[in-house]
Amino acid sequence: MNMRTVLDSKKLAALGTVNEDLDARYGKIGIRERDEFDAKAKAWYMAECLRDARKASGMTQQQLADRIGKKRTCISLIERGQTDMQLSAFIQISEAVGLNFSLVYA
């Protein structure tokens, strides 16, 4: 059986962009609420990258914590985005799981 999805052009035309949705929810870029949202989103993304790299390396949260001198609960909080990690912790974790980050001046 051949199943095709038929897209309704009127519905597609009515869809907004992600930026339009974020503008409506949090305000335009440069407004405090939007800047806070963007910062939290970036922090969440970085935590996801660290967690995925830890898992790919075959390391448990406890092994990572032992390796960098932190508690497992600290690693868990970071990976769930429930704490604002310090830059030093970010660097320690990224190096421990084999990630290399660099800053790019834009």
C-alpha positions as CSV (number, residue, x, y, z in Angstrom):
1,M,0.0,0.0,0.0
2,N,1.4,3.4,-1.0
3,M,0.7,6.1,1.5
4,R,1.4,9.7,0.7
5,T,0.9,12.6,3.0
6,V,-1.1,15.4,1.3
7,L,-0.1,18.8,2.6
8,D,-2.7,21.5,2.8
9,S,-1.2,24.6,1.3
10,K,-3.6,26.9,3.3
11,K,-2.5,25.4,6.6
12,L,1.1,25.6,5.6
13,A,0.8,29.2,4.6
14,A,-0.8,29.9,8.1
15,L,2.2,28.5,9.9
16,G,4.6,31.0,11.4
17,T,8.3,30.6,11.8
18,V,10.1,29.6,15.0
19,N,11.4,33.1,15.4
20,E,7.9,34.5,15.1
21,D,6.7,32.1,17.8
22,L,9.6,33.1,20.0
23,D,8.9,36.8,19.4
24,A,5.3,36.3,20.4
25,R,6.1,34.2,23.6
26,Y,9.2,36.0,24.9
27,G,9.5,39.2,22.9
28,K,12.0,40.3,20.3
29,I,15.7,39.6,20.5
30,G,17.2,42.2,22.9
31,I,14.3,42.1,25.3
32,R,15.2,40.7,28.8
33,E,12.7,37.8,28.6
34,R,13.9,36.7,25.2
35,D,17.6,37.0,26.2
36,E,16.9,34.9,29.3
37,F,15.1,32.3,27.2
38,D,17.9,32.2,24.6
39,A,20.6,31.8,27.4
40,K,18.6,28.9,29.0
41,A,18.2,27.3,25.6
42,K,21.9,27.5,24.8
43,A,22.7,26.1,28.3
44,W,20.3,23.2,27.8
45,Y,21.9,22.5,24.4
46,M,25.4,22.4,25.8
47,A,24.3,20.1,28.6
48,E,22.8,17.8,26.1
49,C,26.0,17.7,24.1
50,L,28.0,16.9,27.3
51,R,25.5,14.2,28.3
52,D,25.6,12.6,24.8
53,A,29.4,12.7,24.7
54,R,29.6,11.1,28.2
55,K,27.3,8.3,27.1
56,A,29.2,7.8,23.8
57,S,32.4,7.5,25.8
58,G,30.8,4.7,27.9
59,M,31.2,6.6,31.1
60,T,28.7,6.7,33.9
61,Q,27.8,9.9,35.7
62,Q,29.7,8.5,38.7
63,Q,32.8,7.7,36.7
64,L,32.7,11.2,35.2
65,A,32.2,12.8,38.6
66,D,35.1,10.8,40.1
67,R,37.3,11.8,37.1
68,I,36.8,15.5,37.6
69,G,36.4,15.6,41.4
70,K,32.7,16.4,41.5
71,K,29.7,14.6,43.0
72,R,27.5,12.5,40.8
73,T,24.5,14.6,41.8
74,C,26.3,17.6,40.4
75,I,26.7,15.9,37.0
76,S,23.1,14.9,37.1
77,L,21.9,18.4,37.8
78,I,24.1,19.7,35.0
79,E,22.8,17.2,32.5
80,R,19.2,17.9,33.4
81,G,19.8,21.6,33.1
82,Q,18.8,22.2,36.7
83,T,21.9,24.2,37.6
84,D,24.0,26.9,36.1
85,M,27.4,25.4,35.7
86,Q,30.6,27.3,36.0
87,L,32.8,27.7,32.9
88,S,35.5,25.7,34.7
89,A,33.1,22.8,35.3
90,F,32.1,22.9,31.6
91,I,35.7,22.7,30.5
92,Q,36.5,19.9,32.9
93,I,33.5,17.8,31.8
94,S,34.1,18.5,28.1
95,E,37.7,17.5,28.3
96,A,36.9,14.4,30.4
97,V,34.4,13.1,27.8
98,G,36.7,13.9,24.8
99,L,35.2,17.1,23.5
100,N,37.1,20.1,22.3
101,F,35.5,23.5,22.3
102,S,36.8,26.8,21.0
103,L,35.5,30.3,21.0
104,V,34.9,32.0,17.7
105,Y,34.8,35.7,17.5
106,A,32.0,36.7,15.3
